[in-house]
Amino acid sequence: MKDISALSDMRTASKLCQIGFLWQAIASYYEYNVSATHSIIGAIIGFSLVYGGADAVNWATPDKASFPPYKGVVPIICSWFFSPVLTGAASALIFVTVRTLVLRRANSYGLSFWVLPPFVCLTTWINIYFVFTRGAKKMLSETEDDWSDAKAAWISACVAAGVTLLTIVIVLPLLRWKANRKFEEDDRAAAKEAADAEAGAGKTKGDEEEEVRNDSKFLKACKSMRDAVMYGMEQDMHSKIDTNPVVAAIHKAEYAFSYLQVFSAVCVIFAHGAGEVGYMAGPLTMIWYVVKDGVLPSKVNAPIWAIIIGAMGLVVGLATYGYKVTAAVGTAYAKLSPTRGFAAELSTALVIMIAAQYGLPTSSSQCITGGIVGVGLVENVKTGVNWKFLGKTFISWACTLFVVGLGTGALFAQGCFSPSISANKVIYNYEQGVITLGQSVVRDINTTLYSYKNASEAGRLSRLPNATWWYLDRTIKAQVAQGRTWLTPKTTGTVLSQNALGYLYTSLSLLSNTSMVTLGQEQSYAGASTCNSNSFNPASPAFTSTCGTVRPLRSMPPPQNSTTWTQTYPPPASVSTVTTTAAPATTTTTSG
């Protein structure tokens, strides 16, 4: 846990972390699928470099107990390269498996429904295991040994088996019934449309021929151009499906996978929340701890309200301004069908959740892009992927770190190092308190000093002769006058913090070098054996020991720990001049 000495600067940093929002909005407007993870981490790196230099950023710290065995920025950036590659490989494997075992079989429509149970079982197990080993583990166990990973694994397996059984018994029959009813309705509508077209075909054709005979050559040319332009838009795709049994079977199987894609989309949403919401709630929680307690804890648990704020922001952003990126992801990278989308989404969910299990902040934007590219490469390496748009997206990923980092660093530098009214008020109140405390110490010394004035003038105090008394009196008055001057900033202007602290150190050193603080004194007179020896021997009372030599405060740094009064002012004419040394007179202050 680290103490935050400049709390006002950290509050400024908390506001500037939001610079990532501007870059996200601009990139979304131009349909670039940039990563919120990149923006958040880039913003943190940006203001950290400005605030504390390169040492303020945890680049790579060895940690053998974790995977990977390093913590910091470098392993996070490495995961951004590995995660889309792994997602692409996983999506390609899933799509090839589905295409080989389902789509290219004679009974592809019937087989398509049986793809759901095994994927539901696997994904549910990973989801539940993730919940039990990450978030719920802290609430379900009082100690770390109460809820082990092995216990979470078999409970997750039981839950996954139950969900899979419900899928087979309830969900599959329902999906099959809905799909069959849809195809039956489509067949009836197509048959009715064909019958209506056949009934009116003769009349329509004759009318068109009559109109063509009466039209001018110009209108004929316009009609020909119109037919040529609209040719691709007026083709009856359903007729191709009806006449080609292979295409028709694939079409039905793809439609069945549209229901399966809903499940894979839910998995992506779950994984997205496990990653992106955590990245948003983490900095917010840290800022909240700094503002509330003034400390920077090494580990924090995000409160539920921070998670809710992150989730609400994610939902509102997607609903209001996410349509551009949604359209780009769904159409620009590669040709997608329900099976391809199912493979890309399911692989994305698996990679993100597995990475989150090890604490790696992967980017969901990069993972889904890698998944889409993976299924596109299965179709065709050259034409299956829109490489131009993918290149623009990759450039936007690289620019995110630099744009957000530099923007945040620039704004933070302006806010951190420019004069601040609130910060100046805090510093002013701090300096006033320090100087006032120093004055109080000096005034107490002065009060004690004047209580020994008569005894010093009479020569009754061996350690405080009259000349020494006058020198000490002048030194105290000079210290009080200096503090009074610094307490009026209209006269002196800015008072440096080190001057205020030096004033307090000098006052405390003056107290240390000219007095002895004793506890439990009953009598106090210089030269008398009245110091408390803490003796329990009746023959040697506790208040009959000779006072020891005065020692300076050892906790003070030089030169304050050796500060002594000096001959600043000449003594009165009736007082002979003496030379003072670092062994000052002793005034006893009583307590109790």
C-alpha positions in Angstrom: 0.0 0.0 0.0 1.4 3.3 -1.0 0.6 6.7 0.4 -0.5 9.3 -2.1 1.3 12.5 -1.2 -0.1 14.6 -4.0 -3.7 13.7 -3.9 -4.9 16.6 -6.0 -2.7 15.5 -8.9 -4.2 12.0 -8.7 -7.7 13.4 -8.8 -6.6 15.2 -12.0 -5.3 11.9 -13.4 -8.6 10.2 -12.6 -10.4 12.6 -14.9 -7.9 12.4 -17.7 -8.2 8.6 -17.9 -11.5 9.3 -19.7 -9.6 10.5 -22.8 -10.0 6.9 -24.2 -13.7 7.7 -24.7 -12.9 10.3 -27.3 -10.7 8.0 -29.3 -13.4 5.2 -29.1 -16.0 7.6 -30.4 -13.9 8.8 -33.3 -12.9 5.3 -34.3 -16.4 4.0 -34.0 -17.6 6.8 -36.3 -15.2 5.6 -39.0 -16.1 1.9 -38.4 -12.7 1.0 -37.0 -13.0 -1.9 -34.5 -10.5 -0.4 -32.0 -10.1 -2.0 -28.6 -11.3 -0.4 -25.3 -8.6 -2.5 -23.6 -6.0 -0.7 -25.7 -7.5 2.7 -24.8 -7.6 2.1 -21.1 -4.1 0.7 -20.8 -2.7 3.4 -23.2 -4.3 6.1 -21.0 -2.8 4.6 -17.8 0.6 4.3 -19.4 0.4 7.9 -20.7 -0.3 9.7 -17.5 1.9 7.3 -15.4 4.9 8.2 -17.6 4.2 11.9 -17.1 3.6 11.6 -13.3 6.5 9.3 -12.3 8.6 8.6 -15.4 9.4 5.2 -16.7 9.7 3.8 -13.2 6.0 4.5 -12.6 5.0 1.8 -15.1 5.2 -1.9 -14.3 6.8 -3.0 -17.6 7.6 -6.6 -16.7 8.0 -8.1 -13.1 8.9 -11.7 -12.7 6.2 -13.8 -10.9 6.9 -17.5 -11.0 3.6 -18.3 -9.2 1.5 -17.0 -12.1 1.0 -17.7 -15.8 2.7 -16.2 -17.7 5.6 -15.9 -15.3 5.6 -12.1 -15.7 3.3 -9.3 -14.7 3.1 -5.9 -16.3 2.7 -4.2 -19.6 4.9 -6.4 -21.8 3.0 -9.7 -21.2 -0.3 -7.8 -21.8 0.9 -6.5 -25.2 2.2 -10.0 -26.0 -1.2 -11.4 -25.3 -2.7 -9.0 -27.8 -0.7 -10.7 -30.5 -1.3 -14.3 -29.3 -5.1 -14.0 -28.6 -6.3 -13.2 -32.1 -4.1 -15.9 -33.6 -5.4 -18.5 -31.1 -8.9 -17.4 -31.7 -8.5 -17.6 -35.4 -7.0 -21.1 -35.1 -9.9 -22.2 -32.8 -12.6 -20.8 -35.0 -11.1 -22.4 -38.1 -11.0 -25.7 -36.3 -14.6 -25.4 -35.2 -15.8 -24.4 -38.6 -13.9 -27.2 -40.4 -15.3 -29.7 -37.9 -18.9 -28.4 -38.4 -18.5 -28.2 -42.2 -17.1 -31.7 -42.4 -19.3 -33.5 -40.0 -22.6 -31.6 -40.6 -22.9 -29.2 -43.6 -21.5 -31.6 -46.2 -23.6 -34.6 -45.0 -26.8 -35.7 -46.7 -28.8 -35.2 -43.5 -27.1 -31.9 -42.5 -30.3 -30.4 -41.3 -30.9 -33.1 -38.8 -27.3 -33.2 -37.6 -27.1 -29.5 -37.1 -29.3 -29.6 -34.0 -27.0 -32.2 -32.3 -24.1 -29.8 -32.5 -25.6 -27.8 -29.8 -25.4 -30.2 -26.8 -21.6 -30.9 -26.8 -20.8 -27.2 -27.3 -23.3 -26.2 -24.6 -21.7 -28.7 -22.2 -18.1 -27.5 -22.9 -18.9 -23.8 -22.8 -21.2 -24.0 -19.7 -18.5 -25.9 -17.9 -15.9 -23.2 -18.7 -18.3 -20.4 -17.8 -19.3 -21.9 -14.4 -15.7 -22.8 -13.6 -14.7 -19.3 -14.3 -17.3 -17.9 -12.0 -16.5 -20.3 -9.2 -12.7 -19.8 -9.4 -12.7 -16.0 -9.9 -15.5 -13.9 -8.5 -17.7 -16.3 -6.4 -14.7 -18.0 -4.8 -14.1 -14.9 -2.6 -17.7 -15.0 -1.4 -18.1 -18.7 -1.0 -15.0 -19.4 1.2 -13.8 -17.9 4.4 -10.2 -19.1 3.7 -8.4 -19.9 0.5 -8.6 -23.7 1.2 -12.3 -23.8 1.6 -13.1 -23.5 -2.1 -10.4 -25.3 -4.1 -10.2 -25.4 -7.9 -10.8 -29.1 -7.9 -14.1 -28.6 -6.1 -15.1 -25.9 -8.5 -14.2 -28.2 -11.4 -16.5 -31.0 -10.5 -19.4 -28.7 -9.4 -19.1 -27.0 -12.8 -19.1 -30.4 -14.5 -22.4 -31.3 -12.7 -24.0 -28.0 -13.7 -22.8 -28.4 -17.3 -24.2 -31.9 -17.4 -27.6 -30.7 -16.1 -27.8 -27.8 -18.6 -26.9 -30.2 -21.4 -29.6 -32.6 -20.4 -32.2 -29.8 -20.4 -30.9 -28.8 -23.8 -31.5 -32.3 -25.2 -34.9 -32.8 -23.5 -36.4 -29.3 -23.9 -34.4 -26.9 -26.1 -33.7 -29.2 -29.1 -37.3 -30.3 -29.6 -38.5 -26.7 -29.3 -35.9 -25.5 -31.8 -36.7 -28.3 -34.3 -40.4 -27.5 -34.0 -39.9 -23.8 -34.7 -37.5 -24.4 -37.6 -39.9 -27.0 -39.2 -42.9 -24.6 -38.9 -40.9 -21.8 -40.4 -39.9 -23.9 -43.5 -43.5 -25.2 -43.9 -44.8 -21.6 -43.9 -42.2 -20.6 -46.4 -43.1 -23.5 -48.6 -46.8 -22.6 -48.5 -46.1 -19.0 -49.2 -43.8 -19.9 -52.2 -46.4 -22.3 -53.6 -49.1 -19.6 -53.4 -46.9 -17.0 -55.0 -46.0 -19.4 -57.8 -49.7 -20.2 -58.4 -50.6 -16.5 -58.5 -47.7 -15.8 -60.9 -48.8 -18.6 -63.2 -52.4 -17.5 -63.2 -51.6 -14.0 -64.3 -48.6 -14.8 -66.5 -50.5 -14.7 -69.8 -52.1 -11.3 -69.1 -49.0 -9.7 -67.8 -46.9 -10.9 -70.7 -49.4 -9.7 -73.3 -49.7 -6.3 -71.7 -45.9 -5.9 -71.6 -45.6 -6.9 -75.3 -48.2 -4.4 -76.2 -46.5 -1.7 -74.2 -43.2 -2.5 -75.8 -44.6 -2.2 -79.3 -46.1 1.2 -78.5 -43.0 2.5 -76.7 -40.5 4.7 -78.4 -36.9 3.5 -79.0 -35.8 5.7 -76.2 -38.0 4.1 -73.7 -37.0 0.7 -75.0 -33.3 1.6 -74.4 -34.1 2.8 -70.9 -35.9 -0.4 -70.0 -33.0 -2.5 -71.3 -30.6 -0.5 -69.1 -32.9 -0.8 -66.1 -33.1 -4.6 -66.6 -29.3 -4.8 -66.9 -28.7 -2.8 -63.7 -31.3 -4.6 -61.6 -30.4 -8.0 -62.9 -28.5 -9.0 -59.7 -31.2 -7.6 -57.4 -34.1 -9.4 -59.1 -32.8 -12.9 -59.1 -35.0 -15.4 -57.2 -32.6 -17.0 -54.8 -35.2 -19.2 -53.3 -35.8 -20.9 -56.7 -32.1 -21.9 -56.7 -32.6 -23.4 -53.2 -35.7 -25.3 -54.3 -34.1 -26.7 -57.4 -30.7 -27.7 -55.9 -31.2 -30.2 -53.1 -27.6 -29.8 -51.8 -28.0 -26.0 -51.5 -31.4 -26.4 -50.0 -30.1 -28.8 -47.3 -27.2 -26.4 -46.5 -29.7 -23.5 -46.3 -31.8 -25.4 -43.7 -28.7 -26.4 -41.7 -27.5 -22.8 -41.7 -30.9 -21.7 -40.5 -30.7 -24.2 -37.7 -27.3 -22.8 -36.7 -28.9 -19.4 -36.4 -30.4 -20.6 -33.2 -27.1 -22.0 -32.1 -25.5 -18.7 -32.9 -27.7 -17.1 -30.2 -26.0 -19.3 -27.6 -22.6 -18.5 -28.9 -23.4 -14.8 -28.8 -24.5 -15.1 -25.2 -21.2 -16.8 -24.5 -19.3 -13.8 -26.1 -21.4 -11.4 -24.1 -20.5 -13.2 -20.9 -16.8 -13.3 -21.8 -17.0 -9.6 -22.9 -18.4 -8.7 -19.5 -15.7 -10.8 -17.7 -13.0 -8.8 -19.6 -14.1 -5.4 -20.6 -16.2 -4.5 -17.6 -13.3 -5.6 -15.3 -10.9 -3.3 -17.2 -13.4 -0.4 -16.8 -14.2 -1.1 -13.1 -10.5 -1.6 -12.1 -9.2 2.0 -12.8 -12.5 3.4 -11.4 -12.1 1.4 -8.2 -8.5 2.4 -7.8 -9.4 6.1 -8.3 -12.2 5.7 -5.7 -9.7 4.3 -3.1 -7.3 7.1 -3.7 -9.9 9.8 -3.3 -11.6 8.2 -0.3 -8.6 7.0 1.7 -5.6 8.8 0.1 -3.8 5.5 -0.3 -3.0 3.3 -3.3 -3.6 -0.4 -2.4 -1.6 -3.1 -4.2 -4.8 -5.2 -4.7 -8.4 -4.1 -4.7 -11.7 -5.8 -5.0 -14.1 -3.8 -7.2 -17.3 -2.9 -5.4 -20.6 -4.0 -7.0 -21.5 -0.4 -7.9 -18.3 0.0 -9.9 -19.1 -3.2 -11.8 -22.7 -2.0 -12.5 -21.4 1.3 -13.8 -19.1 -0.4 -16.2 -21.8 -2.8 -17.4 -24.3 0.0 -17.9 -21.7 2.0 -19.8 -21.0 -1.0 -22.0 -24.7 -1.6 -22.8 -25.5 2.0 -23.4 -22.6 2.5 -25.7 -23.5 -0.5 -27.7 -27.1 0.5 -28.0 -26.5 4.1 -29.0 -23.3 4.1 -31.0 -22.3 0.5 -31.6 -24.2 -0.1 -34.8 -21.3 1.1 -37.0 -18.7 -1.3 -35.6 -21.4 -4.0 -35.5 -22.0 -3.6 -39.2 -18.3 -3.5 -40.0 -17.5 -6.6 -38.0 -20.4 -8.5 -39.5 -19.8 -7.6 -43.2 -16.4 -6.1 -43.8 -13.9 -8.7 -42.8 -15.3 -11.8 -44.5 -18.5 -13.4 -45.7 -20.4 -14.7 -42.7 -23.1 -17.2 -42.3 -24.7 -18.6 -39.1 -22.1 -21.5 -39.0 -19.2 -19.1 -39.6 -20.5 -16.7 -37.0 -21.1 -19.5 -34.6 -17.5 -20.7 -34.9 -16.1 -17.2 -34.6 -18.2 -16.3 -31.6 -17.7 -19.6 -29.7 -13.9 -19.5 -30.2 -13.8 -15.8 -29.1 -15.7 -16.7 -25.9 -13.4 -19.6 -25.1 -10.2 -17.7 -25.6 -11.3 -14.7 -23.6 -12.6 -16.7 -20.7 -9.5 -18.9 -20.6 -7.3 -15.8 -20.7 -9.3 -14.1 -18.0 -8.8 -17.2 -15.8 -5.1 -16.4 -15.8 -5.6 -12.6 -15.4 -4.6 -11.7 -19.0 -6.5 -8.6 -20.3 -7.2 -9.8 -23.8 -9.0 -7.6 -26.3 -12.4 -8.9 -27.3 -12.2 -6.7 -30.4 -9.0 -8.5 -31.5 -10.4 -11.9 -30.6 -13.6 -11.6 -32.6 -11.6 -10.2 -35.5 -9.2 -13.1 -35.3 -12.2 -15.6 -35.2 -13.7 -14.0 -38.4 -10.4 -14.0 -40.2 -9.9 -17.7 -39.2 -13.2 -18.9 -40.9 -12.4 -16.6 -43.9 -9.1 -18.3 -44.4 -10.7 -21.7 -44.4 -12.8 -20.6 -47.4 -10.0 -19.0 -49.4 -6.6 -17.5 -48.3 -6.7 -14.7 -51.0 -10.3 -13.9 -51.4 -11.8 -15.2 -48.2 -10.7 -12.1 -46.1 -10.9 -8.4 -46.9 -7.2 -7.8 -46.3 -7.4 -4.1 -47.0 -10.0 -3.4 -44.3 -8.1 -5.8 -42.0 -4.9 -3.7 -42.5 -6.8 -0.5 -41.6 -8.0 -2.2 -38.5 -4.6 -3.3 -37.5 -3.2 0.2 -38.0 -6.0 1.5 -35.8 -5.0 -1.0 -33.1 -1.4 0.2 -33.2 -2.5 3.9 -33.2 -4.8 3.4 -30.2 -1.9 3.0 -27.6 0.0 6.0 -29.0 -2.9 8.3 -29.6 -4.6 7.7 -26.3 -1.3 7.6 -24.4 0.0 10.8 -25.8 -3.3 12.6 -25.5 -3.7 11.6 -21.9 -0.1 12.4 -21.1 -0.4 15.9 -22.7 -3.6 16.7 -20.9 -2.4 15.3 -17.6 0.8 17.3 -17.9 -1.2 20.5 -18.4 -3.5 19.7 -15.5 -0.8 18.4 -13.2 2.0 21.0 -13.6 -0.1 24.1 -14.1 -1.1 26.2 -11.0 -4.2 25.0 -9.3 -6.4 27.0 -6.9 -7.6 24.0 -5.0 -4.0 22.5 -4.7 -2.6 25.9 -3.7 -5.2 26.2 -0.9 -4.3 22.7 0.4 -0.6 23.7 0.4 -1.3 27.0 2.0 -3.3 25.5 4.8 -0.6 22.9 5.3 2.1 25.5 5.6 0.1 27.7 7.9 -0.5 24.7 10.2 3.2 23.8 10.2 4.4 27.4 10.9 1.7 27.9 13.6 2.8 24.6 15.3 6.4 25.8 15.3 5.4 29.1 16.8 3.5 27.3 19.6 6.6 25.4 20.5 8.8 28.5 20.6 6.2 30.4 22.7 6.1 27.6 25.2 9.9 27.7 25.4 9.7 31.5 25.9 7.1 31.1 28.7 9.3 28.6 30.6 12.4 30.8 30.0 10.7 33.8 31.6 9.8 31.7 34.7 13.5 31.5 35.4 14.4 35.1 34.7 14.8 36.2 38.3 16.8 33.1 39.3 19.1 33.6 36.3 19.7 37.3 37.1 20.5 36.3 40.7 23.2 33.9 39.5 21.3 30.9 41.1 21.3 28.8 37.9 24.7 27.3 37.0 23.4 26.1 33.6 21.6 29.3 32.7 23.7 32.4 33.5 22.2 35.8 32.9 24.1 36.4 29.6 22.9 33.1 28.3 19.4 33.9 29.3 19.4 37.1 27.2 20.9 35.4 24.1 18.3 32.7 24.3 15.5 35.3 24.7 16.7 37.2 21.6 16.9 34.0 19.6 13.3 33.0 20.6 12.0 36.5 19.7 13.7 36.3 16.3 12.1 32.9 15.6 8.7 34.2 16.6 9.1 37.2 14.4 10.1 35.1 11.4 7.0 32.9 11.9 4.8 36.0 12.2 6.2 37.2 8.9 5.6 33.9 7.1 2.0 33.8 8.4 1.2 37.0 6.4 1.7 35.9 2.7 0.5 39.3 1.5 3.8 40.7 2.8 6.2 37.9 2.0 4.6 36.3 -1.0 5.1 32.6 -1.6 6.5 30.5 1.2 8.3 27.4 0.1 7.3 24.1 1.7 10.8 23.4 2.8 11.0 26.7 4.5 7.9 26.0 6.5 9.2 22.5 7.5 12.6 24.0 8.3 10.9 26.5 10.6 9.2 23.7 12.5 12.4 21.7 12.7 14.3 24.7 14.1 11.6 25.3 16.7 11.7 21.6 17.8 15.5 21.6 17.8 15.5 24.8 19.9 13.3 22.9 22.4 15.6 19.9 22.3 18.8 21.9 22.8 17.6 24.2 25.5 15.4 22.0 27.7 14.8 18.6 29.1 11.3 17.1 29.0 10.7 15.1 32.2 7.7 13.2 33.3 6.3 12.9 36.9 8.3 15.8 38.4 7.3 17.0 41.8 9.9 19.7 42.1 11.7 21.6 39.4 14.7 23.8 40.1 17.9 23.9 38.1 20.9 22.3 39.8 18.7 20.3 42.2 18.6 16.5 42.2 15.0 16.3 41.1 15.0 14.2 37.9 12.9 11.0 37.9 15.1 8.0 38.0 12.1 5.5 37.9 13.6 3.8 41.0 11.6 1.3 43.1 14.2 1.2 45.9 12.8 3.0 49.1 16.4 3.9 50.1 16.9 5.7 46.8 13.8 7.8 46.0 12.8 8.3 42.4 13.2 12.1 42.6 16.7 12.3 44.0 18.7 11.6 40.9 20.8 14.3 39.2 19.5 15.4 35.8 21.4 14.0 32.9 23.0 15.8 29.9 20.6 17.2 27.4 20.5 15.3 24.1 19.2 16.7 20.7 16.3 15.0 18.9 17.9 12.2 16.9 15.0 11.8 14.5 15.6 15.2 12.9 17.8 15.6 9.8 20.7 18.0 9.8 21.2 20.9 10.2 18.1 21.2 12.4 19.3 18.5 14.9 22.3 20.7 15.8 20.6 24.1 15.7 21.7 26.3 18.6 20.9 29.9 19.6 23.6 32.4 18.6 24.6 35.8 19.7 22.3 37.6 17.3 21.5 40.5 19.6 23.9 42.2 22.0 23.1 41.7 25.7 22.2 44.7 28.0 25.1 46.8 29.2 24.9 45.4 32.7 25.4 41.8 31.4 28.9 40.6 30.6 29.4 39.0 27.2 30.0 35.3 27.1 30.7 32.9 24.2 28.0 30.3 23.6 28.6 26.9 22.3 26.6 23.9 21.1 26.2 22.8 24.8 23.2 25.0 25.7 21.7 25.8 28.9 19.0 23.5 30.3 15.5 24.5 31.2 13.4 21.8 32.7 9.8 21.5 31.5 7.5 19.7 33.8 4.6 17.4 32.9 2.3 15.8 35.4 
